[in-house]
Amino acid sequence: MENNIFDKLIAAALEGGAYRASIIKTDLIATDRAFRDMCASNACGMYGKCYMCPPDIGDIDELMARVKNYDYALVYQTVSSLEDSYDFEGMVEAKKSAVALAQKLRKDFSELCRADALHLGAGGCGI
């Protein structure tokens, strides 16, 4: 049963535009409170302005512990081409694609996984 769900999750990620996708054990995921410190520096300008960003998202230690409530995780990667390191428009499009995939997978998770599935993404949510 588990492998069937794993296969469906990987397929959903790849069909949605992921370059690679795999299932890993959550004990392989490293968490570090230093990431919250970077958020608190407000480098992106979203600290305290988005419900998916600190401080609204919750206590960092509780969030790191929550990851360990799961045995497995789907990890996926998106890859986009840029004309050069100054291709801002390409970067914006890459972010749009990554956010669209994350939103699609959130829907797939609700259909395939347990009700309290935890969905984490890299970067801002875009909402």
All heavy atoms as an XYZ file, in Angstrom:
963
protein
N       0.825     -1.196      0.000
C       0.000      0.000      0.000
C       0.867      1.257      0.000
O       0.658      2.144     -0.790
C      -0.931     -0.035      1.215
C      -1.734      1.210      1.412
S      -3.177      1.215      0.370
C      -4.081      2.539      1.097
N       1.875      1.312      0.912
C       2.733      2.482      1.005
C       3.424      2.771     -0.321
O       3.453      3.905     -0.780
C       3.791      2.266      2.094
C       3.703      3.249      3.196
C       4.691      2.942      4.306
O       5.774      2.383      4.068
O       4.364      3.285      5.438
N       3.991      1.729     -0.946
C       4.714      1.931     -2.202
C       3.808      2.482     -3.283
O       4.248      3.281     -4.110
C       5.382      0.644     -2.660
C       6.610      0.317     -1.828
O       7.199      1.193     -1.229
N       6.973     -0.942     -1.795
N       2.551      2.058     -3.312
C       1.611      2.566     -4.293
C       1.394      4.070     -4.109
O       1.376      4.823     -5.080
C       0.282      1.803     -4.193
C      -0.656      2.146     -5.322
O      -0.230      2.456     -6.423
N      -1.940      2.102     -5.030
N       1.236      4.504     -2.865
C       1.081      5.936     -2.583
C       2.370      6.675     -2.938
O       2.329      7.749     -3.537
C       0.694      6.170     -1.110
C      -0.722      5.647     -0.865
C       0.788      7.639     -0.741
C      -1.136      5.630      0.584
N       3.516      6.099     -2.603
C       4.793      6.718     -2.942
C       4.902      6.912     -4.451
O       5.289      7.978     -4.929
C       5.966      5.880     -2.448
C       6.104      5.801     -0.950
C       6.975      4.894     -0.393
C       5.378      6.623     -0.102
C       7.129      4.813      0.984
C       5.519      6.548      1.272
C       6.405      5.634      1.813
N       4.559      5.875     -5.217
C       4.625      5.957     -6.677
C       3.695      7.049     -7.198
O       4.058      7.792     -8.113
C       4.255      4.614     -7.319
C       5.297      3.532     -7.063
O       6.448      3.865     -6.701
O       4.947      2.348     -7.212
N       2.508      7.152     -6.623
C       1.555      8.181     -7.059
C       2.062      9.579     -6.738
O       1.904     10.506     -7.532
C       0.189      7.952     -6.412
C      -0.548      6.760     -6.984
C      -1.885      6.565     -6.301
C      -2.602      5.351     -6.879
N      -3.915      5.129     -6.239
N       2.674      9.754     -5.576
C       3.213     11.067     -5.205
C       4.369     11.469     -6.115
O       4.442     12.613     -6.579
C       3.662     11.068     -3.744
C       2.550     11.022     -2.702
C       3.125     10.755     -1.325
C       1.759     12.313     -2.712
N       5.261     10.541     -6.383
C       6.384     10.819     -7.280
C       5.861     11.155     -8.671
O       6.301     12.133     -9.294
C       7.367      9.626     -7.320
C       8.091      9.508     -5.976
C       8.358      9.773     -8.466
C       8.897      8.239     -5.807
N       4.903     10.377     -9.154
C       4.329     10.632    -10.476
C       3.657     11.999    -10.524
O       3.802     12.740    -11.512
C       3.329      9.534    -10.841
N       2.936     12.369     -9.473
C       2.270     13.682     -9.439
C       3.295     14.806     -9.518
O       3.089     15.797    -10.228
C       1.424     13.812     -8.172
N       4.415     14.659     -8.808
C       5.460     15.688     -8.841
C       6.073     15.795    -10.237
O       6.228     16.887    -10.776
C       6.528     15.397     -7.797
N       6.401     14.655    -10.824
C       7.028     14.666    -12.141
C       6.064     15.172    -13.217
O       6.449     15.969    -14.074
C       7.549     13.269    -12.487
C       8.686     12.759    -11.592
C       9.000     11.308    -11.916
C       9.920     13.632    -11.714
N       4.825     14.730    -13.146
C       3.824     15.187    -14.121
C       3.533     16.679    -13.959
O       3.166     17.351    -14.926
C       2.535     14.374    -13.976
C       2.683     12.946    -14.446
C       1.542     12.039    -14.006
O       0.514     12.544    -13.480
O       1.694     10.810    -14.170
N       3.713     17.195    -12.738
C       3.473     18.609    -12.480
C       4.617     19.513    -12.876
O       4.514     20.724    -12.786
N       5.737     18.924    -13.286
C       6.856     19.736    -13.749
C       8.135     19.604    -12.944
O       9.112     20.288    -13.241
N       8.161     18.730    -11.946
C       9.406     18.541    -11.189
C      10.452     17.888    -12.088
O      10.137     17.058    -12.944
C       9.157     17.672     -9.963
N      11.686     18.267    -11.899
C      12.800     17.674    -12.636
C      13.135     16.302    -12.066
O      13.403     15.362    -12.808
C      14.004     18.609    -12.545
C      15.255     18.092    -13.196
C      15.340     17.965    -14.581
C      16.366     17.747    -12.438
C      16.486     17.489    -15.185
C      17.523     17.282    -13.035
C      17.582     17.147    -14.408
O      18.722     16.686    -14.994
N      13.102     16.205    -10.740
C      13.344     14.954    -10.021
C      12.412     14.900     -8.832
O      12.015     15.929     -8.291
C      14.782     14.873     -9.508
C      15.811     14.759    -10.573
C      17.177     14.593     -9.943
N      18.188     14.577    -10.979
C      19.444     14.879    -10.796
N      19.860     15.218     -9.599
N      20.305     14.840    -11.771
N      12.104     13.682     -8.391
C      11.289     13.489     -7.193
C      11.634     12.141     -6.588
O      11.945     11.192     -7.306
C       9.805     13.548     -7.543
N      11.583     12.069     -5.270
C      11.887     10.829     -4.581
C      11.235     10.839     -3.198
O      10.881     11.895     -2.677
C      13.403     10.670     -4.431
O      13.727      9.396     -3.917
N      11.115      9.673     -2.621
C      10.646      9.514     -1.250
C      11.862      9.226     -0.379
O      12.693      8.382     -0.739
C       9.631      8.352     -1.136
C       8.422      8.582     -2.043
C       9.230      8.129      0.316
C       7.528      9.731     -1.635
N      11.976      9.941      0.734
C      13.076      9.690      1.669
C      12.508      9.517      3.077
O      11.391      9.933      3.359
C      14.119     10.830      1.664
C      13.503     12.141      2.172
C      14.723     11.001      0.282
C      14.523     13.220      2.474
N      13.293      8.911      3.933
C      12.917      8.804      5.345
C      13.154     10.169      5.996
O      14.134     10.838      5.699
C      13.712      7.713      6.041
C      13.371      6.341      5.479
C      13.662      5.167      6.357
C      13.207      5.158      7.746
N      11.884      4.703      8.062
N      12.240     10.584      6.861
C      12.354     11.916      7.464
C      13.557     12.055      8.383
O      14.003     13.180      8.619
C      11.080     12.290      8.243
O      10.815     11.295      9.217
C       9.901     12.455      7.304
N      14.097     10.941      8.881
C      15.278     11.084      9.736
C      16.505     11.534      8.938
O      17.532     11.874      9.514
C      15.553      9.820     10.548
C      15.787      8.572      9.716
O      15.827      8.666      8.467
O      15.926      7.490     10.313
N      16.399     11.591      7.618
C      17.471     12.120      6.779
C      17.368     13.631      6.580
O      18.254     14.254      6.009
C      17.457     11.440      5.406
C      17.746      9.945      5.410
C      17.549      9.366      4.014
C      19.159      9.672      5.916
N      16.268     14.228      7.048
C      16.058     15.665      6.876
C      16.708     16.409      8.037
O      16.384     16.175      9.196
C      14.551     15.999      6.818
C      13.911     15.298      5.610
C      14.335     17.502      6.765
C      12.407     15.417      5.564
N      17.637     17.297      7.696
C      18.303     18.110      8.718
C      17.502     19.392      8.932
O      17.113     20.045      7.970
C      19.721     18.447      8.266
N      17.244     19.703     10.175
C      16.584     20.958     10.503
C      17.564     21.804     11.311
O      18.424     21.279     12.009
C      15.293     20.726     11.315
O      15.612     19.987     12.504
C      14.266     19.952     10.503
N      17.425     23.113     11.190
C      18.368     24.011     11.853
C      17.663     25.329     12.145
O      17.114     25.955     11.242
C      19.567     24.237     10.933
C      20.710     24.979     11.603
O      20.462     25.791     12.528
O      21.859     24.764     11.191
N      17.676     25.742     13.392
C      16.998     26.977     13.770
C      17.648     28.219     13.144
O      17.065     29.284     13.114
C      16.843     27.106     15.274
C      18.063     27.181     16.088
C      17.810     27.250     17.597
N      16.429     27.252     18.050
C      15.670     28.353     18.215
N      16.188     29.525     17.958
N      14.435     28.264     18.642
N      18.844     28.079     12.568
C      19.499     29.207     11.910
C      18.667     29.722     10.733
O      18.750     30.895     10.379
C      20.897     28.821     11.429
N      17.851     28.842     10.143
C      16.986     29.296      9.052
C      15.999     30.346      9.548
O      15.697     31.313      8.851
C      16.240     28.123      8.410
C      17.133     27.268      7.571
C      17.481     25.994      7.983
C      17.631     27.739      6.371
C      18.303     25.205      7.216
C      18.460     26.956      5.588
C      18.804     25.683      6.008
N      15.487     30.175     10.765
C      14.561     31.164     11.320
C      15.282     32.480     11.567
O      14.722     33.543     11.365
C      13.939     30.636     12.620
C      13.040     31.624     13.347
C      11.845     32.120     12.523
N      10.974     31.088     12.080
C       9.891     30.659     12.699
N       9.528     31.203     13.824
N       9.177     29.706     12.192
N      16.540     32.393     11.976
C      17.321     33.609     12.187
C      17.462     34.387     10.879
O      17.401     35.621     10.876
C      18.698     33.279     12.763
C      18.618     32.634     14.147
O      17.590     32.826     14.831
O      19.581     31.942     14.526
N      17.619     33.669      9.766
C      17.702     34.352      8.472
C      16.373     35.036      8.162
O      16.345     36.151      7.649
C      18.066     33.356      7.366
C      19.507     32.890      7.447
S      20.062     31.912      6.037
C      18.932     30.543      6.035
N      15.259     34.359      8.494
C      13.946     34.976      8.277
C      13.805     36.239      9.129
O      13.311     37.268      8.656
C      12.826     34.001      8.629
S      12.652     32.629      7.475
N      14.219     36.156     10.372
C      14.073     37.292     11.286
C      14.884     38.501     10.817
O      14.543     39.630     11.158
C      14.490     36.884     12.695
N      15.915     38.281     10.021
C      16.690     39.409      9.487
C      15.893     40.164      8.420
O      16.278     41.256      8.018
C      18.020     38.926      8.902
O      17.807     38.275      7.655
N      14.783     39.580      7.966
C      13.842     40.186      7.023
C      14.483     40.559      5.693
O      14.120     41.558      5.062
C      13.136     41.391      7.638
C      11.839     41.711      6.926
O      11.231     40.840      6.315
N      11.426     42.956      6.999
N      15.410     39.739      5.227
C      16.082     40.012      3.955
C      15.105     40.047      2.788
O      15.284     40.810      1.840
C      17.162     38.957      3.705
N      14.039     39.257      2.844
C      13.080     39.221      1.729
C      11.961     40.242      1.910
O      11.166     40.461      0.992
C      12.484     37.829      1.577
S      11.311     37.381      2.873
N      11.856     40.826      3.092
C      10.828     41.828      3.335
C       9.468     41.269      3.709
O       8.492     42.017      3.792
N       9.371     39.959      3.942
C       8.071     39.349      4.232
C       7.877     38.988      5.713
O       6.804     38.530      6.090
C       7.880     38.082      3.381
C       7.740     38.382      1.902
S       6.369     39.510      1.535
C       4.972     38.479      1.925
N       8.889     39.198      6.542
C       8.769     38.836      7.953
C       7.598     39.596      8.576
O       7.513     40.814      8.512
C      10.061     39.151      8.705
C      10.084     38.627     10.118
C      10.452     37.318     10.372
C       9.730     39.433     11.192
C      10.475     36.820     11.672
C       9.744     38.943     12.490
C      10.123     37.641     12.720
O      10.131     37.142     13.999
N       6.660     38.851      9.133
C       5.496     39.448      9.776
C       4.440     39.963      8.817
O       3.488     40.609      9.240
N       4.565     39.661      7.528
C       3.620     40.177      6.539
C       2.836     39.084      5.821
O       1.959     39.387      5.036
C       4.358     41.016      5.494
C       4.978     42.270      6.063
C       5.665     43.059      4.986
C       6.302     44.306      5.599
N       7.068     45.049      4.615
N       3.169     37.838      6.055
C       2.537     36.715      5.350
C       2.280     35.611      6.367
O       3.167     35.264      7.138
C       3.471     36.232      4.245
S       2.910     34.747      3.404
N       1.091     35.046      6.344
C       0.765     34.018      7.333
C       1.626     32.767      7.203
O       1.688     31.955      8.119
C      -0.717     33.656      7.265
C      -1.111     32.816      6.077
C      -1.200     31.433      6.183
C      -1.407     33.392      4.853
C      -1.554     30.654      5.100
C      -1.771     32.620      3.767
C      -1.846     31.251      3.892
O      -2.196     30.496      2.823
N       2.298     32.585      6.081
C       3.168     31.424      5.900
C       4.618     31.728      6.260
O       5.488     30.891      6.077
C       3.090     30.928      4.459
C       1.750     30.320      4.108
S       1.251     28.958      5.184
C       2.565     27.785      4.936
N       4.861     32.929      6.757
C       6.213     33.338      7.135
C       6.263     33.605      8.639
O       5.238     33.833      9.268
C       6.607     34.615      6.389
S       6.800     34.398      4.614
N       7.464     33.581      9.207
C       7.594     33.939     10.611
C       7.171     35.379     10.850
O       7.291     36.197      9.935
C       9.083     33.773     10.878
C       9.579     32.866      9.794
C       8.722     33.166      8.605
N       6.729     35.707     11.992
C       6.539     34.830     13.150
C       5.200     34.081     13.126
O       4.960     33.221     13.956
C       6.583     35.804     14.329
C       6.015     37.072     13.773
C       6.472     37.112     12.329
N       4.332     34.374     12.160
C       2.991     33.798     12.145
C       2.973     32.281     11.966
O       2.041     31.622     12.420
C       2.146     34.437     11.033
C       1.919     35.916     11.280
O       1.892     36.325     12.453
O       1.789     36.667     10.297
N       3.954     31.712     11.310
C       3.950     30.277     11.017
C       4.135     29.423     12.273
O       3.748     28.279     12.302
C       5.009     29.944      9.939
C       4.812     28.550      9.383
C       6.401     30.102     10.477
C       3.544     28.345      8.615
N       4.699     29.997     13.329
C       4.814     29.258     14.589
C       6.236     29.162     15.104
O       7.190     29.614     14.467
N       6.340     28.541     16.255
C       7.618     28.360     16.931
C       8.515     27.419     16.131
O       8.093     26.327     15.731
C       7.384     27.795     18.337
C       8.670     27.534     19.067
O       9.291     28.509     19.517
O       9.059     26.342     19.163
N       9.754     27.804     15.898
C      10.668     27.029     15.063
C      10.952     25.655     15.654
O      11.021     24.655     14.929
C      11.982     27.803     14.779
C      12.849     27.056     13.761
C      12.761     28.064     16.051
C      12.250     26.915     12.406
N      11.089     25.551     16.968
C      11.372     24.249     17.568
C      10.182     23.298     17.407
O      10.366     22.109     17.149
C      11.753     24.413     19.039
C      13.079     25.153     19.192
O      14.039     24.808     18.464
O      13.143     26.079     20.008
N       8.966     23.822     17.532
C       7.774     23.003     17.319
C       7.674     22.559     15.861
O       7.310     21.422     15.570
C       6.517     23.769     17.722
C       6.382     23.984     19.207
C       5.204     24.875     19.567
O       4.327     25.111     18.714
O       5.169     25.342     20.719
N       8.008     23.452     14.953
C       7.960     23.102     13.534
C       8.994     22.034     13.189
O       8.702     21.089     12.448
C       8.182     24.350     12.673
C       7.074     25.392     12.731
C       7.525     26.684     12.062
C       5.802     24.867     12.100
N      10.196     22.175     13.727
C      11.233     21.173     13.456
C      10.826     19.821     14.032
O      11.030     18.783     13.398
C      12.582     21.633     14.008
C      13.160     22.809     13.248
S      14.862     23.266     13.693
C      14.777     23.488     15.459
N      10.220     19.819     15.216
C       9.762     18.573     15.825
C       8.625     17.952     15.013
O       8.522     16.724     14.913
C       9.324     18.823     17.262
N       7.795     18.796     14.428
C       6.648     18.287     13.660
C       7.092     17.435     12.474
O       6.442     16.456     12.121
C       5.799     19.458     13.184
C       4.505     19.032     12.571
C       3.586     20.205     12.352
N       2.462     19.758     11.546
C       1.766     20.531     10.760
N       2.038     21.818     10.694
N       0.784     20.044     10.045
N       8.207     17.784     11.858
C       8.730     17.004     10.734
C       8.947     15.554     11.160
O       8.712     14.623     10.398
C      10.040     17.627     10.199
C      10.735     16.714      9.207
C       9.761     18.981      9.570
N       9.392     15.362     12.379
C       9.705     14.017     12.874
C       8.449     13.193     13.190
O       8.538     12.019     13.505
C      10.611     14.101     14.108
C      11.907     14.843     13.851
C      12.695     14.262     12.701
C      13.957     15.049     12.450
N      14.640     14.670     11.244
N       7.248     13.805     13.074
C       5.999     13.058     13.261
C       5.661     12.200     12.048
O       4.681     11.467     12.067
C       4.824     14.015     13.522
C       4.880     14.627     14.883
O       5.428     14.062     15.821
N       4.315     15.813     15.009
N       6.449     12.306     11.012
C       6.210     11.580      9.772
C       7.376     10.632      9.521
O       8.505     10.922      9.885
C       6.075     12.562      8.596
C       4.955     13.540      8.804
C       5.171     14.738      9.480
C       3.674     13.256      8.354
C       4.135     15.632      9.692
C       2.635     14.145      8.562
C       2.874     15.329      9.233
O       1.845     16.204      9.449
N       7.095      9.506      8.901
C       8.143      8.533      8.604
C       8.841      8.823      7.278
O      10.026      8.552      7.125
C       7.562      7.115      8.561
C       7.037      6.671      9.920
O       7.657      7.023     10.940
O       6.007      5.974      9.952
N       8.078      9.349      6.314
C       8.606      9.565      4.970
C       8.253     10.954      4.463
O       7.296     11.564      4.925
C       8.030      8.532      3.987
C       8.404      7.123      4.334
C       7.558      6.317      5.080
C       9.620      6.589      3.908
C       7.902      5.019      5.406
C       9.979      5.286      4.236
C       9.111      4.508      4.989
O       9.466      3.232      5.307
N       9.028     11.405      3.487
C       8.770     12.697      2.854
C       8.976     12.566      1.350
O       9.851     11.823      0.891
C       9.719     13.761      3.405
N       8.153     13.283      0.608
C       8.382     13.453     -0.824
C       9.263     14.676     -0.984
O       8.932     15.751     -0.466
C       7.056     13.673     -1.559
C       7.177     14.116     -3.018
C       7.695     12.972     -3.886
C       5.842     14.620     -3.547
N      10.378     14.523     -1.651
C      11.231     15.665     -1.978
C      11.273     15.781     -3.490
O      11.284     14.780     -4.203
C      12.658     15.537     -1.393
C      12.635     15.614      0.119
C      13.338     14.266     -1.836
N      11.218     17.021     -3.966
C      11.238     17.225     -5.409
C      12.033     18.471     -5.736
O      12.233     19.342     -4.902
C       9.818     17.295     -5.971
C       8.949     18.380     -5.380
C       8.876     19.636     -5.966
C       8.203     18.148     -4.228
C       8.077     20.633     -5.422
C       7.397     19.132     -3.679
C       7.339     20.370     -4.287
O       6.551     21.360     -3.745
N      12.491     18.514     -6.972
C      13.353     19.595     -7.430
C      12.790     20.140     -8.734
O      12.339     19.383     -9.598
C      14.754     19.034     -7.664
C      15.735     19.968     -8.296
C      17.041     19.257     -8.641
O      17.062     18.067     -8.920
N      18.128     20.002     -8.621
N      12.805     21.453     -8.865
C      12.475     22.076    -10.141
C      13.736     22.711    -10.697
O      14.601     23.164     -9.942
C      11.370     23.142    -10.002
O      11.797     24.147     -9.092
C      10.069     22.526     -9.493
N      13.851     22.709    -12.009
C      15.006     23.296    -12.686
C      14.480     24.171    -13.813
O      13.604     23.740    -14.574
C      15.943     22.203    -13.255
C      17.081     22.821    -14.057
C      16.477     21.319    -12.143
N      14.991     25.373    -13.902
C      14.593     26.295    -14.966
C      15.841     26.859    -15.632
O      16.882     27.020    -14.998
C      13.757     27.445    -14.393
O      12.568     26.954    -13.820
N      15.706     27.173    -16.904
C      16.818     27.753    -17.648
C      16.776     29.278    -17.550
O      15.698     29.875    -17.621
C      16.750     27.354    -19.118
O      16.899     25.968    -19.249
N      17.946     29.874    -17.404
C      18.082     31.328    -17.393
C      19.036     31.723    -18.510
O      19.970     30.985    -18.821
C      18.628     31.814    -16.048
C      17.821     31.484    -14.801
C      18.574     31.938    -13.553
C      16.450     32.120    -14.864
N      18.800     32.888    -19.093
C      19.698     33.372    -20.145
C      21.083     33.672    -19.586
O      22.093     33.400    -20.213
C      19.109     34.614    -20.802
C      17.887     34.327    -21.644
C      17.321     35.577    -22.298
O      18.057     36.591    -22.400
O      16.156     35.536    -22.696
N      21.109     34.261    -18.392
C      22.360     34.579    -17.711
C      22.024     34.875    -16.252
O      20.868     34.778    -15.844
C      23.092     35.755    -18.373
C      22.229     37.006    -18.492
O      21.472     37.313    -17.534
O      22.310     37.684    -19.524
N      23.023     35.232    -15.466
C      22.805     35.455    -14.034
C      22.012     36.728    -13.749
O      21.652     36.984    -12.600
C      24.139     35.485    -13.288
O      24.958     36.526    -13.789
N      21.711     37.520    -14.771
C      20.908     38.739    -14.609
C      19.499     38.590    -15.170
O      18.777     39.570    -15.311
C      21.607     39.920    -15.288
C      22.962     40.217    -14.701
C      24.121     39.802    -15.341
C      23.080     40.881    -13.483
C      25.376     40.059    -14.797
C      24.317     41.143    -12.929
C      25.460     40.727    -13.590
O      26.690     40.982    -13.034
N      19.105     37.365    -15.521
C      17.805     37.117    -16.146
C      16.695     37.152    -15.098
O      16.174     36.120    -14.677
C      17.835     35.773    -16.875
C      16.549     35.464    -17.613
O      15.665     36.337    -17.680
O      16.436     34.332    -18.116
N      16.324     38.370    -14.683
C      15.314     38.530    -13.640
C      13.965     37.972    -14.087
O      13.269     37.323    -13.311
C      15.180     40.002    -13.243
C      14.200     40.222    -12.130
C      14.520     39.871    -10.834
C      12.940     40.743    -12.386
C      13.611     40.041     -9.800
C      12.025     40.930    -11.362
C      12.358     40.578    -10.065
N      13.580     38.222    -15.324
C      12.297     37.718    -15.828
C      12.270     36.188    -15.781
O      11.262     35.586    -15.423
C      12.025     38.208    -17.256
C      11.759     39.691    -17.367
C      13.050     40.526    -17.419
O      14.152     39.956    -17.568
O      12.941     41.751    -17.277
N      13.378     35.563    -16.138
C      13.470     34.101    -16.077
C      13.351     33.593    -14.648
O      12.729     32.561    -14.394
N      13.926     34.338    -13.710
C      13.825     33.966    -12.298
C      12.385     34.070    -11.809
O      11.903     33.208    -11.064
C      14.738     34.848    -11.446
C      16.201     34.626    -11.689
S      17.178     35.788    -10.690
C      18.650     35.907    -11.677
N      11.693     35.119    -12.223
C      10.291     35.296    -11.839
C       9.450     34.151    -12.398
O       8.604     33.583    -11.705
C       9.758     36.670    -12.309
C       8.254     36.773    -12.148
C      10.454     37.790    -11.537
N       9.690     33.776    -13.649
C       8.945     32.669    -14.263
C       9.264     31.349    -13.567
O       8.380     30.511    -13.367
C       9.252     32.573    -15.761
C       8.577     33.649    -16.576
C       7.064     33.681    -16.390
O       6.414     32.621    -16.462
O       6.529     34.782    -16.149
N      10.526     31.158    -13.192
C      10.916     29.938    -12.479
C      10.183     29.847    -11.143
O       9.695     28.778    -10.755
C      12.426     29.911    -12.261
N      10.080     30.980    -10.441
C       9.357     30.991     -9.173
C       7.886     30.677     -9.394
O       7.288     29.894     -8.656
C       9.489     32.330     -8.456
C       8.708     32.348     -7.152
C       8.742     33.668     -6.444
C       7.864     33.585     -5.205
N       7.775     34.816     -4.478
N       7.282     31.264    -10.427
C       5.870     30.995    -10.720
C       5.645     29.509    -10.969
O       4.671     28.928    -10.487
C       5.406     31.797    -11.935
C       5.156     33.250    -11.666
C       4.665     33.944    -12.931
C       4.539     35.429    -12.730
N       4.149     36.123    -13.971
N       6.554     28.888    -11.717
C       6.431     27.456    -11.998
C       6.554     26.629    -10.724
O       5.802     25.680    -10.507
C       7.503     27.016    -12.999
O       7.316     27.646    -14.231
N       7.504     26.992     -9.874
C       7.716     26.256     -8.627
C       6.506     26.403     -7.696
O       6.068     25.435     -7.079
C       8.988     26.725     -7.931
N       5.953     27.610     -7.606
C       4.781     27.847     -6.759
C       3.576     27.087     -7.308
O       2.821     26.473     -6.552
C       4.485     29.359     -6.620
C       3.125     29.605     -5.991
C       5.581     30.031     -5.803
N       3.402     27.092     -8.636
C       2.285     26.362     -9.246
C       2.393     24.866     -8.947
O       1.388     24.211     -8.631
C       2.246     26.605    -10.751
N       3.601     24.314     -9.025
C       3.793     22.902     -8.709
C       3.481     22.643     -7.238
O       2.796     21.678     -6.905
C       5.220     22.461     -9.040
C       5.586     21.033     -8.632
C       4.641     20.013     -9.252
C       7.036     20.735     -8.982
N       3.956     23.494     -6.355
C       3.688     23.309     -4.926
C       2.191     23.336     -4.637
O       1.679     22.525     -3.864
C       4.403     24.386     -4.111
N       1.470     24.248     -5.280
C       0.017     24.320     -5.064
C      -0.689     23.090     -5.619
O      -1.618     22.571     -5.012
C      -0.533     25.600     -5.680
C      -0.102     26.824     -4.910
C      -0.479     28.135     -5.584
O      -0.747     28.187     -6.772
N      -0.476     29.201     -4.795
N      -0.237     22.592     -6.764
C      -0.822     21.373     -7.321
C      -0.571     20.192     -6.385
O      -1.461     19.389     -6.118
C      -0.238     21.078     -8.701
C      -0.799     19.794     -9.329
C       0.085     19.277    -10.441
C      -0.420     17.995    -11.039
N      -0.577     16.890    -10.089
N       0.656     20.092     -5.883
C       0.990     18.972     -5.004
C       0.236     19.053     -3.686
O      -0.132     18.029     -3.120
C       2.499     18.902     -4.774
C       3.298     18.451     -5.993
C       4.780     18.500     -5.702
C       2.876     17.062     -6.445
N      -0.032     20.248     -3.202
C      -0.835     20.391     -1.977
C      -2.200     19.734     -2.184
O      -2.693     19.021     -1.330
C      -0.997     21.859     -1.596
C      -1.826     22.052     -0.329
C      -1.896     23.505      0.082
N      -0.608     24.066      0.421
C       0.017     23.880      1.580
N      -0.523     23.132      2.508
N       1.174     24.441      1.819
N      -2.803     19.943     -3.340
C      -4.093     19.320     -3.668
C      -3.928     17.799     -3.740
O      -4.738     17.053     -3.186
C      -4.618     19.866     -4.991
C      -5.949     19.276     -5.419
C      -6.393     19.878     -6.742
C      -7.693     19.313     -7.214
N      -7.627     17.924     -7.645
N      -2.886     17.334     -4.407
C      -2.645     15.894     -4.522
C      -2.429     15.264     -3.148
O      -2.896     14.160     -2.881
C      -1.439     15.617     -5.415
C      -1.692     16.000     -6.862
O      -2.868     16.079     -7.273
O      -0.707     16.228     -7.591
N      -1.700     15.967     -2.264
C      -1.466     15.456     -0.913
C      -2.784     15.226     -0.187
O      -2.959     14.238      0.501
C      -0.616     16.418     -0.087
C       0.819     16.533     -0.517
C       1.606     17.553     -0.022
C       1.390     15.649     -1.406
C       2.937     17.691     -0.400
C       2.715     15.770     -1.800
C       3.481     16.794     -1.291
N      -3.694     16.171     -0.335
C      -4.966     16.058      0.381
C      -5.762     14.856     -0.093
O      -6.563     14.307      0.659
C      -5.786     17.342      0.248
O      -6.227     17.514     -1.081
N      -5.536     14.428     -1.325
C      -6.244     13.266     -1.864
C      -5.533     11.954     -1.576
O      -6.169     10.920     -1.432
C      -6.438     13.434     -3.370
C      -7.328     14.606     -3.737
C      -7.322     14.923     -5.228
O      -6.686     14.178     -6.000
O      -7.958     15.913     -5.609
N      -4.206     11.974     -1.486
C      -3.428     10.740     -1.375
C      -2.885     10.443      0.018
O      -2.594      9.301      0.336
C      -2.238     10.788     -2.348
C      -2.572     10.820     -3.827
C      -1.324     11.105     -4.652
C      -3.199      9.500     -4.255
N      -2.718     11.482      0.836
C      -2.031     11.317      2.116
C      -2.987     11.471      3.290
O      -4.146     11.807      3.123
C      -0.921     12.360      2.247
S       0.323     12.246      0.964
N      -2.435     11.279      4.458
C      -3.226     11.485      5.661
C      -3.633     12.950      5.768
O      -2.978     13.827      5.205
C      -2.485     10.994      6.889
C      -1.176     11.677      7.180
C      -0.381     10.932      8.222
N       0.055     11.830      9.279
C       1.040     11.544     10.099
N       1.659     10.387     10.024
N       1.374     12.385     11.038
N      -4.698     13.198      6.486
C      -5.310     14.532      6.540
C      -4.350     15.608      7.048
O      -4.451     16.765      6.641
C      -6.567     14.505      7.401
N      -3.417     15.264      7.911
C      -2.518     16.264      8.481
C      -1.161     16.304      7.774
O      -0.158     16.673      8.369
C      -2.337     16.025      9.978
C      -1.616     14.716     10.279
O      -1.568     13.833      9.400
O      -1.097     14.572     11.402
N      -1.137     15.949      6.498
C       0.124     15.979      5.741
C       0.746     17.365      5.844
O       0.065     18.380      5.795
C      -0.134     15.623      4.283
N       2.046     17.377      6.009
C       2.799     18.623      6.154
C       3.448     18.931      4.813
O       4.202     18.123      4.277
C       3.864     18.461      7.247
C       4.786     19.636      7.499
C       3.997     20.849      7.970
C       5.832     19.247      8.539
N       3.171     20.098      4.269
C       3.738     20.476      2.976
C       4.651     21.679      3.179
O       4.182     22.749      3.571
C       2.620     20.825      1.990
C       3.119     21.130      0.627
N       2.810     22.277     -0.042
C       3.954     20.446     -0.193
C       3.405     22.275     -1.212
N       4.099     21.178     -1.324
N       5.921     21.480      2.932
C       6.920     22.538      3.083
C       7.531     22.839      1.728
O       7.742     21.931      0.922
C       8.031     22.109      4.040
C       7.591     21.694      5.445
C       8.772     21.132      6.218
C       6.966     22.854      6.170
N       7.799     24.091      1.473
C       8.428     24.473      0.217
C       9.612     25.389      0.487
O       9.770     25.920      1.582
N      10.416     25.572     -0.527
C      11.550     26.481     -0.418
C      11.138     27.847     -0.940
O      10.409     27.944     -1.921
C      12.731     25.954     -1.231
N      11.541     28.894     -0.263
C      11.212     30.232     -0.713
C       9.820     30.648     -0.267
O       9.111     29.906      0.413
N       9.430     31.832     -0.663
C       8.128     32.365     -0.296
C       6.998     31.617     -0.973
O       7.176     31.028     -2.033
N       5.832     31.652     -0.363
C       4.697     30.899     -0.894
C       4.085     31.581     -2.107
O       3.419     30.937     -2.900
C       3.644     30.696      0.182
S       2.802     32.215      0.670
N       4.229     32.873     -2.255
C       3.668     33.570     -3.390
C       2.205     33.909     -3.247
O       1.576     34.393     -4.175
N       1.633     33.644     -2.090
C       0.203     33.950     -1.866
C       0.097     35.209     -1.032
O       0.693     35.299      0.004
C      -0.518     32.774     -1.160
C      -0.431     31.535     -2.024
C      -1.963     33.127     -0.839
C      -0.983     30.289     -1.387
